[in-house]
Structures are given as structure tokens and as C-alpha cells.
């Protein structure tokens, strides 16, 4: 079930960094918004590297909670990246 341990905090940091990197990728030929790319890269990187909270292949309420949290974390990273990029371009 849900547990708080050291790996969960590392997973949060990795997701935010993934969102940060995803928002900074150059977007020349696609029409994908930077924040959407941040969510996709941050969430999938977190899922591939750390997995989710529960064990098994059944969808449960903890899976919905997991995706909600990782999307928010990726948005935080992506928003921070776009904010820093906006400030540095002034």
C-alpha cells in the first residue's frame, strides 16, 4: 500500500527534474506545449525508474493518487523551468 520512505522523496525530486527538463526541450516542428511535454516526460520517467505505490497490475485508488501526484510534480518542475527561462531572456 502507500508508504513514506526515502525512495518516495527521491522520486518526487526525480519527477520535478524530469518535468523541468521536459519543459526545456526544443519544440521546433511539433505543436506540443512545453508544459504538456513536461508532464509526459516527468511522469513517465518517474513511472519507469521507480514504479508506482502498489504491487501488481490491478488499477486501484492508489494508482489514481499516484498519477495525480506525479502530474502535479511534473507541472511544478515545468512551470519552474519556464519561469526561469522567461526571467533569463529579459
N, C-alpha and C positions, 0 to 999 in steps of 0.2 A: 504494500500500500504506500501511501505518501510518507516519506521520511525526510528529515532535515539532517544533512550531514555535510561534510566538507566538499564533496563532489557536487552538491547542488549549487553551492556558491561559485564554484569554478565554472559550472555550466551556465550560470547567469552571466558571468563575465565573458565567457566564450560567445554566448548568444549576442550580447551587446556589441562585442568586437566584430562578429560576423555581420551584424546589421550596419555597423559603421563602415566596414569595407564594402558591403553591397551597395551602399548609397554613393560611394565614391567611384564606382566603376564607370568608365566612359560609356556614354549612351549615344552612339552616333547614328546607327541605322534602325534601331528598334524604337518603338513608341512606348516602352515600358517606363513608367515613372520611377524615379530614384527610390522613393520610399517603398514602393511595391517590390523592387529588386532587393532592398534591404531586408524586408520581411521574408522573402523567399530564401535568400542566402543564409540569413541568420538562423531562421527556424530549421531549415534542412540541415545545416551544419551541426546544430545542436542535437538534432534527432540522430544523425549518423554517428557522431562522435560519442554521445553519452546515452542515447536511447531515451525512453520516457520513464515515468514513475513506476508503472506497474509491470508485471511479468506476464507474458502471454500475448496472444493475438486477438483477444476479445476487446472490443471497444467498451470502455467503461466511463464513468463520470470523471475519473482521474485523467483520462485521455483528453477530454474536452477542456478540463482545467489546464493540462499541460500545454495544449496548443494556444489557449487564450494567453497564458503567461508568456510563452516564447514569442508570440506575435507582439505583445506589448514590449518585451525586452528588445526585440529587433527594431521596433519603431523608435524606442529611446535611442538606440545606437545610430540609426539612420538619421533621426532628427538632429542629433548632436553633430554628426558629420556634415549635414547640410548647413547647419548654423555656423560651424567653424569655417566651412568653405565660403559662406556668404561674408563673414567678417574678414577673412583673409583677402578677398577680392576687392575690398573697398580701398 
